[in-house]
Amino acid sequence: MQAGLAVQQDLALVSLLGLAHVERNGHHYVNGMAGAPREEQQAFLAGHPDLYEDSQGAVRLRIVNGLLELRSLDAPGYASGALPDWNSMRRSQ
C-alpha cells in the first residue's frame, strides 16, 4: 500500500487484531507520497510525525529497523490525523 490514509487504516486494523507482523511493501515501489500535493504530504507528516518522515524530496513512511511507529494512529477518526486533498484528485480516464 502507498503511504497515506489507506495504509494508516490498514495498519490500525492490523494492530487492533493484535498482529505483531504484517508485510506492506507498496511504498518501496513509489517515491513515498511524491504523487500527492506538497501541502497534503506536510499535513500527513504533521498529523503523524511518528509514522512519516520527509526524505529524498517526499514524505514517506519512517521505517526504523524494519518497524513502524503507530502511536499517532490511536486517535479519533479511524487512524486519521490528516485527510487527502480531495480537490487535487482527478478522475482516471
Biopython code that builds the backbone (N, CA, C, O; Angstrom):
import numpy as np
from Bio.PDB.StructureBuilder import StructureBuilder

atoms = [
    (1, "MET", "N", (0.829, -1.192, 0.000)),
    (1, "MET", "CA", (0.000, 0.000, 0.000)),
    (1, "MET", "C", (0.861, 1.238, 0.000)),
    (1, "MET", "O", (1.941, 1.268, 0.589)),
    (2, "GLN", "N", (0.375, 2.240, -0.658)),
    (2, "GLN", "CA", (1.076, 3.507, -0.682)),
    (2, "GLN", "C", (0.773, 4.276, 0.604)),
    (2, "GLN", "O", (-0.325, 4.186, 1.153)),
    (3, "ALA", "N", (1.749, 5.020, 1.066)),
    (3, "ALA", "CA", (1.569, 5.804, 2.291)),
    (3, "ALA", "C", (0.390, 6.763, 2.161)),
    (3, "ALA", "O", (0.095, 7.257, 1.073)),
    (4, "GLY", "N", (-0.268, 7.013, 3.264)),
    (4, "GLY", "CA", (-1.436, 7.883, 3.295)),
    (4, "GLY", "C", (-2.555, 7.221, 4.072)),
    (4, "GLY", "O", (-2.324, 6.271, 4.820)),
    (5, "LEU", "N", (-3.742, 7.711, 3.901)),
    (5, "LEU", "CA", (-4.888, 7.268, 4.692)),
    (5, "LEU", "C", (-5.115, 5.758, 4.616)),
    (5, "LEU", "O", (-5.385, 5.131, 5.640)),
    (6, "ALA", "N", (-5.011, 5.165, 3.432)),
    (6, "ALA", "CA", (-5.279, 3.726, 3.297)),
    (6, "ALA", "C", (-4.303, 2.884, 4.120)),
    (6, "ALA", "O", (-4.719, 1.964, 4.823)),
    (7, "VAL", "N", (-3.024, 3.192, 4.038)),
    (7, "VAL", "CA", (-2.057, 2.400, 4.807)),
    (7, "VAL", "C", (-2.237, 2.638, 6.306)),
    (7, "VAL", "O", (-2.062, 1.714, 7.100)),
    (8, "GLN", "N", (-2.581, 3.855, 6.700)),
    (8, "GLN", "CA", (-2.811, 4.137, 8.120)),
    (8, "GLN", "C", (-3.973, 3.299, 8.653)),
    (8, "GLN", "O", (-3.867, 2.705, 9.725)),
    (9, "GLN", "N", (-5.066, 3.250, 7.919)),
    (9, "GLN", "CA", (-6.226, 2.495, 8.374)),
    (9, "GLN", "C", (-5.943, 0.996, 8.344)),
    (9, "GLN", "O", (-6.413, 0.259, 9.211)),
    (10, "ASP", "N", (-5.189, 0.548, 7.364)),
    (10, "ASP", "CA", (-4.794, -0.854, 7.312)),
    (10, "ASP", "C", (-3.928, -1.213, 8.520)),
    (10, "ASP", "O", (-4.134, -2.253, 9.145)),
    (11, "LEU", "N", (-2.971, -0.364, 8.843)),
    (11, "LEU", "CA", (-2.106, -0.625, 9.996)),
    (11, "LEU", "C", (-2.881, -0.577, 11.308)),
    (11, "LEU", "O", (-2.610, -1.366, 12.214)),
    (12, "ALA", "N", (-3.833, 0.330, 11.420)),
    (12, "ALA", "CA", (-4.650, 0.403, 12.632)),
    (12, "ALA", "C", (-5.462, -0.880, 12.808)),
    (12, "ALA", "O", (-5.572, -1.396, 13.920)),
    (13, "LEU", "N", (-6.021, -1.389, 11.731)),
    (13, "LEU", "CA", (-6.796, -2.633, 11.804)),
    (13, "LEU", "C", (-5.900, -3.803, 12.196)),
    (13, "LEU", "O", (-6.279, -4.615, 13.040)),
    (14, "VAL", "N", (-4.728, -3.897, 11.596)),
    (14, "VAL", "CA", (-3.782, -4.961, 11.930)),
    (14, "VAL", "C", (-3.432, -4.895, 13.416)),
    (14, "VAL", "O", (-3.383, -5.921, 14.095)),
    (15, "SER", "N", (-3.190, -3.695, 13.909)),
    (15, "SER", "CA", (-2.860, -3.511, 15.318)),
    (15, "SER", "C", (-4.028, -3.914, 16.217)),
    (15, "SER", "O", (-3.836, -4.585, 17.231)),
    (16, "LEU", "N", (-5.228, -3.504, 15.841)),
    (16, "LEU", "CA", (-6.418, -3.863, 16.616)),
    (16, "LEU", "C", (-6.597, -5.380, 16.694)),
    (16, "LEU", "O", (-7.026, -5.911, 17.718)),
    (17, "LEU", "N", (-6.263, -6.066, 15.606)),
    (17, "LEU", "CA", (-6.361, -7.524, 15.583)),
    (17, "LEU", "C", (-5.251, -8.202, 16.383)),
    (17, "LEU", "O", (-5.274, -9.416, 16.587)),
    (18, "GLY", "N", (-4.279, -7.405, 16.835)),
    (18, "GLY", "CA", (-3.196, -7.940, 17.663)),
    (18, "GLY", "C", (-2.083, -8.602, 16.868)),
    (18, "GLY", "O", (-1.276, -9.341, 17.431)),
    (19, "LEU", "N", (-2.029, -8.348, 15.571)),
    (19, "LEU", "CA", (-0.975, -8.945, 14.762)),
    (19, "LEU", "C", (0.316, -8.157, 14.948)),
    (19, "LEU", "O", (0.326, -6.934, 14.810)),
    (20, "ALA", "N", (1.384, -8.843, 15.254)),
    (20, "ALA", "CA", (2.656, -8.180, 15.513)),
    (20, "ALA", "C", (3.484, -7.995, 14.246)),
    (20, "ALA", "O", (4.455, -7.238, 14.250)),
    (21, "HIS", "N", (3.115, -8.672, 13.171)),
    (21, "HIS", "CA", (3.879, -8.573, 11.939)),
    (21, "HIS", "C", (2.937, -8.564, 10.746)),
    (21, "HIS", "O", (2.000, -9.360, 10.665)),
    (22, "VAL", "N", (3.199, -7.665, 9.839)),
    (22, "VAL", "CA", (2.443, -7.600, 8.591)),
    (22, "VAL", "C", (3.374, -7.030, 7.534)),
    (22, "VAL", "O", (4.163, -6.128, 7.814)),
    (23, "GLU", "N", (3.282, -7.551, 6.333)),
    (23, "GLU", "CA", (4.121, -7.025, 5.265)),
    (23, "GLU", "C", (3.288, -6.114, 4.378)),
    (23, "GLU", "O", (2.283, -6.531, 3.802)),
    (24, "ARG", "N", (3.715, -4.882, 4.278)),
    (24, "ARG", "CA", (3.089, -3.884, 3.411)),
    (24, "ARG", "C", (4.227, -3.199, 2.684)),
    (24, "ARG", "O", (4.870, -2.314, 3.248)),
    (25, "ASN", "N", (4.492, -3.584, 1.453)),
    (25, "ASN", "CA", (5.696, -3.087, 0.804)),
    (25, "ASN", "C", (5.455, -2.218, -0.420)),
    (25, "ASN", "O", (6.408, -1.936, -1.145)),
    (26, "GLY", "N", (4.232, -1.781, -0.686)),
    (26, "GLY", "CA", (3.966, -0.937, -1.843)),
    (26, "GLY", "C", (4.747, 0.359, -1.821)),
    (26, "GLY", "O", (5.074, 0.903, -2.876)),
    (27, "HIS", "N", (5.052, 0.864, -0.631)),
    (27, "HIS", "CA", (5.796, 2.113, -0.526)),
    (27, "HIS", "C", (7.217, 1.980, -1.070)),
    (27, "HIS", "O", (7.870, 2.991, -1.325)),
    (28, "HIS", "N", (7.700, 0.771, -1.248)),
    (28, "HIS", "CA", (9.036, 0.569, -1.809)),
    (28, "HIS", "C", (9.061, 0.792, -3.317)),
    (28, "HIS", "O", (10.128, 0.980, -3.902)),
    (29, "TYR", "N", (7.888, 0.771, -3.948)),
    (29, "TYR", "CA", (7.826, 0.858, -5.402)),
    (29, "TYR", "C", (7.467, 2.244, -5.917)),
    (29, "TYR", "O", (7.447, 2.469, -7.127)),
    (30, "VAL", "N", (7.190, 3.154, -5.030)),
    (30, "VAL", "CA", (6.872, 4.529, -5.413)),
    (30, "VAL", "C", (7.731, 5.467, -4.573)),
    (30, "VAL", "O", (8.316, 5.049, -3.574)),
    (31, "ASN", "N", (7.806, 6.710, -4.968)),
    (31, "ASN", "CA", (8.595, 7.696, -4.235)),
    (31, "ASN", "C", (7.767, 8.283, -3.101)),
    (31, "ASN", "O", (7.396, 9.456, -3.146)),
    (32, "GLY", "N", (7.479, 7.481, -2.093)),
    (32, "GLY", "CA", (6.708, 7.953, -0.947)),
    (32, "GLY", "C", (5.384, 8.551, -1.388)),
    (32, "GLY", "O", (4.654, 7.954, -2.180)),
    (33, "MET", "N", (5.081, 9.722, -0.875)),
    (33, "MET", "CA", (3.837, 10.414, -1.214)),
    (33, "MET", "C", (4.075, 11.482, -2.286)),
    (33, "MET", "O", (3.304, 12.436, -2.389)),
    (34, "ALA", "N", (5.143, 11.329, -3.088)),
    (34, "ALA", "CA", (5.513, 12.346, -4.079)),
    (34, "ALA", "C", (4.387, 12.631, -5.068)),
    (34, "ALA", "O", (4.354, 13.716, -5.648)),
    (35, "GLY", "N", (3.479, 11.710, -5.276)),
    (35, "GLY", "CA", (2.362, 11.932, -6.189)),
    (35, "GLY", "C", (1.284, 12.836, -5.627)),
    (35, "GLY", "O", (0.401, 13.284, -6.358)),
    (36, "ALA", "N", (1.349, 13.104, -4.339)),
    (36, "ALA", "CA", (0.364, 13.975, -3.677)),
    (36, "ALA", "C", (0.914, 15.402, -3.628)),
    (36, "ALA", "O", (2.129, 15.600, -3.652)),
    (37, "PRO", "N", (0.025, 16.392, -3.561)),
    (37, "PRO", "CA", (0.499, 17.773, -3.417)),
    (37, "PRO", "C", (1.362, 17.926, -2.160)),
    (37, "PRO", "O", (1.141, 17.245, -1.160)),
    (38, "ARG", "N", (2.322, 18.807, -2.223)),
    (38, "ARG", "CA", (3.239, 19.005, -1.090)),
    (38, "ARG", "C", (2.482, 19.364, 0.190)),
    (38, "ARG", "O", (2.857, 18.916, 1.274)),
    (39, "GLU", "N", (1.427, 20.163, 0.075)),
    (39, "GLU", "CA", (0.646, 20.548, 1.256)),
    (39, "GLU", "C", (-0.002, 19.319, 1.905)),
    (39, "GLU", "O", (-0.059, 19.217, 3.131)),
    (40, "GLU", "N", (-0.482, 18.401, 1.088)),
    (40, "GLU", "CA", (-1.071, 17.165, 1.616)),
    (40, "GLU", "C", (0.003, 16.329, 2.307)),
    (40, "GLU", "O", (-0.230, 15.801, 3.395)),
    (41, "GLN", "N", (1.153, 16.208, 1.698)),
    (41, "GLN", "CA", (2.243, 15.453, 2.311)),
    (41, "GLN", "C", (2.593, 16.032, 3.679)),
    (41, "GLN", "O", (2.761, 15.292, 4.648)),
    (42, "GLN", "N", (2.701, 17.350, 3.751)),
    (42, "GLN", "CA", (3.056, 18.001, 5.004)),
    (42, "GLN", "C", (1.963, 17.826, 6.062)),
    (42, "GLN", "O", (2.263, 17.723, 7.251)),
    (43, "ALA", "N", (0.704, 17.792, 5.633)),
    (43, "ALA", "CA", (-0.397, 17.580, 6.580)),
    (43, "ALA", "C", (-0.311, 16.182, 7.196)),
    (43, "ALA", "O", (-0.535, 16.019, 8.395)),
    (44, "PHE", "N", (0.011, 15.178, 6.386)),
    (44, "PHE", "CA", (0.154, 13.821, 6.917)),
    (44, "PHE", "C", (1.364, 13.730, 7.843)),
    (44, "PHE", "O", (1.312, 13.057, 8.873)),
    (45, "LEU", "N", (2.440, 14.397, 7.481)),
    (45, "LEU", "CA", (3.629, 14.409, 8.337)),
    (45, "LEU", "C", (3.321, 15.080, 9.673)),
    (45, "LEU", "O", (3.735, 14.585, 10.721)),
    (46, "ALA", "N", (2.606, 16.189, 9.648)),
    (46, "ALA", "CA", (2.247, 16.892, 10.887)),
    (46, "ALA", "C", (1.267, 16.072, 11.724)),
    (46, "ALA", "O", (1.353, 16.073, 12.951)),
    (47, "GLY", "N", (0.347, 15.381, 11.080)),
    (47, "GLY", "CA", (-0.648, 14.586, 11.797)),
    (47, "GLY", "C", (-0.098, 13.288, 12.358)),
    (47, "GLY", "O", (-0.632, 12.742, 13.323)),
    (48, "HIS", "N", (0.969, 12.798, 11.749)),
    (48, "HIS", "CA", (1.558, 11.516, 12.164)),
    (48, "HIS", "C", (3.078, 11.583, 12.100)),
    (48, "HIS", "O", (3.699, 10.879, 11.304)),
    (49, "PRO", "N", (3.686, 12.437, 12.946)),
    (49, "PRO", "CA", (5.140, 12.617, 12.869)),
    (49, "PRO", "C", (5.939, 11.380, 13.274)),
    (49, "PRO", "O", (7.132, 11.290, 12.984)),
    (50, "ASP", "N", (5.293, 10.431, 13.938)),
    (50, "ASP", "CA", (5.984, 9.194, 14.287)),
    (50, "ASP", "C", (5.987, 8.197, 13.133)),
    (50, "ASP", "O", (6.884, 7.357, 13.049)),
    (51, "LEU", "N", (5.015, 8.274, 12.256)),
    (51, "LEU", "CA", (4.852, 7.310, 11.172)),
    (51, "LEU", "C", (5.547, 7.739, 9.883)),
    (51, "LEU", "O", (5.946, 6.899, 9.077)),
    (52, "TYR", "N", (5.690, 9.050, 9.691)),
    (52, "TYR", "CA", (6.261, 9.564, 8.445)),
    (52, "TYR", "C", (7.529, 10.362, 8.696)),
    (52, "TYR", "O", (7.794, 10.809, 9.812)),
    (53, "GLU", "N", (8.311, 10.534, 7.628)),
    (53, "GLU", "CA", (9.470, 11.409, 7.629)),
    (53, "GLU", "C", (9.544, 12.089, 6.273)),
    (53, "GLU", "O", (9.001, 11.595, 5.285)),
    (54, "ASP", "N", (10.209, 13.205, 6.237)),
    (54, "ASP", "CA", (10.424, 13.932, 4.986)),
    (54, "ASP", "C", (11.842, 13.617, 4.547)),
    (54, "ASP", "O", (12.801, 14.064, 5.176)),
    (55, "SER", "N", (11.984, 12.845, 3.464)),
    (55, "SER", "CA", (13.320, 12.491, 2.995)),
    (55, "SER", "C", (13.309, 12.322, 1.479)),
    (55, "SER", "O", (12.302, 11.927, 0.892)),
    (56, "GLN", "N", (14.419, 12.621, 0.873)),
    (56, "GLN", "CA", (14.601, 12.477, -0.570)),
    (56, "GLN", "C", (13.505, 13.186, -1.367)),
    (56, "GLN", "O", (13.085, 12.705, -2.420)),
    (57, "GLY", "N", (13.047, 14.328, -0.860)),
    (57, "GLY", "CA", (12.093, 15.147, -1.595)),
    (57, "GLY", "C", (10.641, 14.774, -1.461)),
    (57, "GLY", "O", (9.797, 15.333, -2.161)),
    (58, "ALA", "N", (10.323, 13.836, -0.574)),
    (58, "ALA", "CA", (8.923, 13.434, -0.391)),
    (58, "ALA", "C", (8.704, 12.942, 1.037)),
    (58, "ALA", "O", (9.635, 12.500, 1.710)),
    (59, "VAL", "N", (7.468, 13.030, 1.475)),
    (59, "VAL", "CA", (7.096, 12.435, 2.765)),
    (59, "VAL", "C", (6.893, 10.950, 2.510)),
    (59, "VAL", "O", (6.248, 10.558, 1.537)),
    (60, "ARG", "N", (7.440, 10.143, 3.376)),
    (60, "ARG", "CA", (7.362, 8.685, 3.226)),
    (60, "ARG", "C", (7.286, 8.029, 4.593)),
    (60, "ARG", "O", (7.537, 8.669, 5.614)),
    (61, "LEU", "N", (6.940, 6.749, 4.608)),
    (61, "LEU", "CA", (6.907, 6.015, 5.866)),
    (61, "LEU", "C", (8.291, 6.023, 6.507)),
    (61, "LEU", "O", (9.306, 5.863, 5.829)),
    (62, "ARG", "N", (8.312, 6.211, 7.817)),
    (62, "ARG", "CA", (9.566, 6.150, 8.562)),
    (62, "ARG", "C", (9.723, 4.723, 9.063)),
    (62, "ARG", "O", (9.000, 4.283, 9.957)),
    (63, "ILE", "N", (10.661, 4.018, 8.487)),
    (63, "ILE", "CA", (10.917, 2.625, 8.854)),
    (63, "ILE", "C", (12.255, 2.587, 9.579)),
    (63, "ILE", "O", (13.286, 2.956, 9.016)),
    (64, "VAL", "N", (12.235, 2.140, 10.828)),
    (64, "VAL", "CA", (13.442, 2.061, 11.638)),
    (64, "VAL", "C", (13.630, 0.614, 12.064)),
    (64, "VAL", "O", (12.808, 0.053, 12.789)),
    (65, "ASN", "N", (14.713, 0.022, 11.607)),
    (65, "ASN", "CA", (14.996, -1.392, 11.908)),
    (65, "ASN", "C", (13.825, -2.281, 11.524)),
    (65, "ASN", "O", (13.508, -3.237, 12.233)),
    (66, "GLY", "N", (13.186, -1.971, 10.409)),
    (66, "GLY", "CA", (12.074, -2.785, 9.908)),
    (66, "GLY", "C", (10.749, -2.546, 10.608)),
    (66, "GLY", "O", (9.788, -3.273, 10.358)),
    (67, "LEU", "N", (10.671, -1.543, 11.480)),
    (67, "LEU", "CA", (9.471, -1.293, 12.271)),
    (67, "LEU", "C", (8.861, 0.073, 11.970)),
    (67, "LEU", "O", (9.559, 1.014, 11.592)),
    (68, "LEU", "N", (7.558, 0.158, 12.145)),
    (68, "LEU", "CA", (6.821, 1.415, 12.031)),
    (68, "LEU", "C", (6.285, 1.789, 13.405)),
    (68, "LEU", "O", (5.845, 0.919, 14.157)),
    (69, "GLU", "N", (6.317, 3.055, 13.733)),
    (69, "GLU", "CA", (5.727, 3.555, 14.978)),
    (69, "GLU", "C", (4.275, 3.921, 14.691)),
    (69, "GLU", "O", (4.000, 4.671, 13.755)),
    (70, "LEU", "N", (3.348, 3.401, 15.485)),
    (70, "LEU", "CA", (1.921, 3.565, 15.206)),
    (70, "LEU", "C", (1.162, 4.379, 16.243)),
    (70, "LEU", "O", (-0.060, 4.491, 16.145)),
    (71, "ARG", "N", (1.828, 4.942, 17.214)),
    (71, "ARG", "CA", (1.114, 5.611, 18.311)),
    (71, "ARG", "C", (0.152, 6.688, 17.836)),
    (71, "ARG", "O", (-0.942, 6.822, 18.385)),
    (72, "SER", "N", (0.535, 7.450, 16.838)),
    (72, "SER", "CA", (-0.329, 8.554, 16.398)),
    (72, "SER", "C", (-1.604, 8.061, 15.705)),
    (72, "SER", "O", (-2.529, 8.843, 15.487)),
    (73, "LEU", "N", (-1.658, 6.776, 15.361)),
    (73, "LEU", "CA", (-2.872, 6.240, 14.740)),
    (73, "LEU", "C", (-3.993, 6.037, 15.747)),
    (73, "LEU", "O", (-5.157, 5.907, 15.369)),
    (74, "ASP", "N", (-3.645, 6.010, 17.031)),
    (74, "ASP", "CA", (-4.641, 5.844, 18.090)),
    (74, "ASP", "C", (-5.267, 7.202, 18.387)),
    (74, "ASP", "O", (-4.924, 7.874, 19.359)),
    (75, "ALA", "N", (-6.204, 7.580, 17.509)),
    (75, "ALA", "CA", (-6.840, 8.891, 17.610)),
    (75, "ALA", "C", (-8.234, 8.825, 17.005)),
    (75, "ALA", "O", (-8.518, 7.930, 16.209)),
    (76, "PRO", "N", (-9.095, 9.744, 17.363)),
    (76, "PRO", "CA", (-10.426, 9.780, 16.734)),
    (76, "PRO", "C", (-10.299, 9.940, 15.222)),
    (76, "PRO", "O", (-9.377, 10.590, 14.731)),
    (77, "GLY", "N", (-11.223, 9.347, 14.500)),
    (77, "GLY", "CA", (-11.220, 9.481, 13.047)),
    (77, "GLY", "C", (-10.624, 8.288, 12.330)),
    (77, "GLY", "O", (-10.200, 8.412, 11.181)),
    (78, "TYR", "N", (-10.581, 7.153, 12.968)),
    (78, "TYR", "CA", (-10.050, 5.916, 12.386)),
    (78, "TYR", "C", (-8.657, 6.121, 11.801)),
    (78, "TYR", "O", (-8.456, 6.034, 10.589)),
    (79, "ALA", "N", (-7.726, 6.387, 12.662)),
    (79, "ALA", "CA", (-6.305, 6.464, 12.331)),
    (79, "ALA", "C", (-5.967, 7.628, 11.415)),
    (79, "ALA", "O", (-5.020, 7.547, 10.632)),
    (80, "SER", "N", (-6.717, 8.689, 11.502)),
    (80, "SER", "CA", (-6.506, 9.786, 10.566)),
    (80, "SER", "C", (-6.269, 11.116, 11.257)),
    (80, "SER", "O", (-7.187, 11.707, 11.825)),
    (81, "GLY", "N", (-5.029, 11.579, 11.201)),
    (81, "GLY", "CA", (-4.710, 12.913, 11.678)),
    (81, "GLY", "C", (-4.654, 13.903, 10.531)),
    (81, "GLY", "O", (-4.393, 15.089, 10.735)),
    (82, "ALA", "N", (-4.903, 13.410, 9.315)),
    (82, "ALA", "CA", (-4.925, 14.244, 8.110)),
    (82, "ALA", "C", (-5.752, 13.508, 7.063)),
    (82, "ALA", "O", (-5.912, 12.289, 7.118)),
    (83, "LEU", "N", (-6.265, 14.263, 6.124)),
    (83, "LEU", "CA", (-7.054, 13.682, 5.034)),
    (83, "LEU", "C", (-6.409, 14.018, 3.696)),
    (83, "LEU", "O", (-5.710, 15.024, 3.576)),
    (84, "PRO", "N", (-6.644, 13.174, 2.687)),
    (84, "PRO", "CA", (-6.146, 13.508, 1.349)),
    (84, "PRO", "C", (-6.737, 14.836, 0.876)),
    (84, "PRO", "O", (-7.790, 15.265, 1.348)),
    (85, "ASP", "N", (-6.056, 15.464, -0.044)),
    (85, "ASP", "CA", (-6.550, 16.685, -0.675)),
    (85, "ASP", "C", (-7.510, 16.258, -1.780)),
    (85, "ASP", "O", (-7.114, 16.086, -2.933)),
    (86, "TRP", "N", (-8.760, 16.091, -1.415)),
    (86, "TRP", "CA", (-9.759, 15.566, -2.347)),
    (86, "TRP", "C", (-9.874, 16.432, -3.602)),
    (86, "TRP", "O", (-10.121, 15.905, -4.687)),
    (87, "ASN", "N", (-9.699, 17.746, -3.477)),
    (87, "ASN", "CA", (-9.835, 18.644, -4.624)),
    (87, "ASN", "C", (-8.722, 18.488, -5.648)),
    (87, "ASN", "O", (-8.890, 18.867, -6.807)),
    (88, "SER", "N", (-7.583, 17.933, -5.233)),
    (88, "SER", "CA", (-6.476, 17.758, -6.182)),
    (88, "SER", "C", (-6.598, 16.472, -6.982)),
    (88, "SER", "O", (-5.871, 16.280, -7.957)),
    (89, "MET", "N", (-7.508, 15.588, -6.584)),
    (89, "MET", "CA", (-7.656, 14.298, -7.265)),
    (89, "MET", "C", (-8.398, 14.479, -8.585)),
    (89, "MET", "O", (-9.314, 15.292, -8.704)),
    (90, "ARG", "N", (-7.978, 13.705, -9.557)),
    (90, "ARG", "CA", (-8.593, 13.752, -10.887)),
    (90, "ARG", "C", (-9.095, 12.363, -11.250)),
    (90, "ARG", "O", (-8.479, 11.351, -10.914)),
    (91, "ARG", "N", (-10.207, 12.338, -11.933)),
    (91, "ARG", "CA", (-10.788, 11.078, -12.374)),
    (91, "ARG", "C", (-9.879, 10.438, -13.426)),
    (91, "ARG", "O", (-9.384, 11.113, -14.329)),
    (92, "SER", "N", (-9.672, 9.150, -13.296)),
    (92, "SER", "CA", (-8.859, 8.410, -14.261)),
    (92, "SER", "C", (-9.638, 8.252, -15.565)),
    (92, "SER", "O", (-10.849, 8.031, -15.552)),
    (93, "GLN", "N", (-8.943, 8.366, -16.671)),
    (93, "GLN", "CA", (-9.590, 8.216, -17.989)),
    (93, "GLN", "C", (-9.597, 6.782, -18.428)),
    (93, "GLN", "O", (-10.098, 6.469, -19.508)),
]
sb = StructureBuilder()
sb.init_structure("model")
sb.init_model(0)
sb.init_chain("A")
sb.init_seg("    ")
for serial, (resi, resn, name, xyz) in enumerate(atoms, 1):
    if name == "N":
        sb.init_residue(resn, " ", resi, " ")
    sb.init_atom(name, np.array(xyz, "f"), 0.0, 1.0, " ", f" {name:<3s}", serial, name[0])
structure = sb.get_structure()
